[in-house]
């Protein structure tokens, strides 16, 4: 049943080699090689998979493509910055980031982009989600 299916987000990338290096070297994901359809797979230590699909420049979304749930967003930001990842500091009427982090209800979030322009997010749950 689909409700039991494993999910694999497919991210459009212009340069698969460059994107693979970013996800491997900057984010620390495992290079899992190509799938039968020709997408390049990257995996987290927990087993989640991201597929990198060759696409033309400009097909990347201006919205968050995927988010990584982390236990300590501040430490994750520091670690990723030490690997050369840059974070966005939004200052919008409905979204304000301080030191890269925005608090939204029961979570904190911080955004960055991969080498291909895909918007990625870190998020940390900070409150009781059941209330």
N, C-alpha and C positions, 0 to 999 in steps of 0.2 A: 504494500500500500504506500501511496505517496507520503502519508503522514509519518512513515518510518524511514523515508529516503535520506541519504546523505546529501548535503548540499555542497555545490562547488561554484562559487562566484566566478564568472568569466570576465576578466578585465581586458579592455582593448589596449594594446601597446603598439607603438610604431617600431621599436627596436627591442626584440625579444632578449637579445644578449644583454643589453643595457639594463632592461627591467629585471632580468634574472639576477644580475649583479646587485641591484638595489635591494631586492627582497632577500637575497642570500646574505650579502655583506653588511647591509645597513640595518635590516630588520631581524636577521638571524634565522630566517626560514630555511628549511632543507630543500635542496634542489632535487625534485623527484623525476626529472626527465620529461619526455613527451608522452602524451596520451595517444591513443589510436587515431584521433581526429586531427592531430598536429598541434594541439595547444601544449604549451610548456607548463608543467605543474610545479607548484611550490607548496610545502607543507609546514604547518606549525608543529611544535612538539606534542600538542594534544591530538594531532591527526587531522586537523582541518586542512582542506586543500583549496588553493586558489589556482585557477587556470589563466595563463597569459596567452591571449589570442592576438595574432598579428592583425593590425587594422590600420587604416589611414589616419594620419594626423587630423585632429579635429573631431573625432568621434567620442572623445573622453567627455564625461559628464561634469557639469559645474557643481554637481551635488555629491554628497558622500556616497561612495561606491561600496565601501565596507567598513566595518568597525571592529576593533580588537578590544575585547573586555579584559581589563587588567586590574590587579589588586591595589596597586599604588601608582596612580597616574603621574605624580610628581617625579618619582624615581624613574619611571619608564621614559618620561620626557628627557630627563637628564642623560639617561643611557643612550637614547636615540640621538640626541644632540651631539654627544661625544663621538658618534659614528657619522656625523655630517648631515643628519636629518634636520630640516628647518620647519618650524611650526608657524601657523598663521595666528595673528592676534586680531580677532574680529572686534569691531566697535560699531555695532549696528543698534538701532532702537530696541530690537528684541533679542539681541545676542551680544554679550560683552565678555571678552576674554581678558583675564588678568594673569600675567605670566603664562600665557598660552592656554589657560584653562577657563572654560565657561561652566558655571553651575546652572543646571537646568532641572529643576524639581529634585528628583532622587538620584541624580547622577552628575558627575563631572565629565567634561569632554574636551578634547584637544584635537585639532585638525592639522594635517600635513598632506603633501602630495608626493606621489612617486615620480620617477624620472620621466614618465610619460604624460603627466598632468592629471592622473586620476586622484581624486580627493579621498583620503583615508582618514580614519578617526581612531583615537584611543578613547575608551570610556571606562569609568569606574563607578560602580553603584555605591551610593553613600547613605541611602535611607531604606526604610522598609517599603518595598515595592507593593505590598499587599494593602497598604492604607490608601 
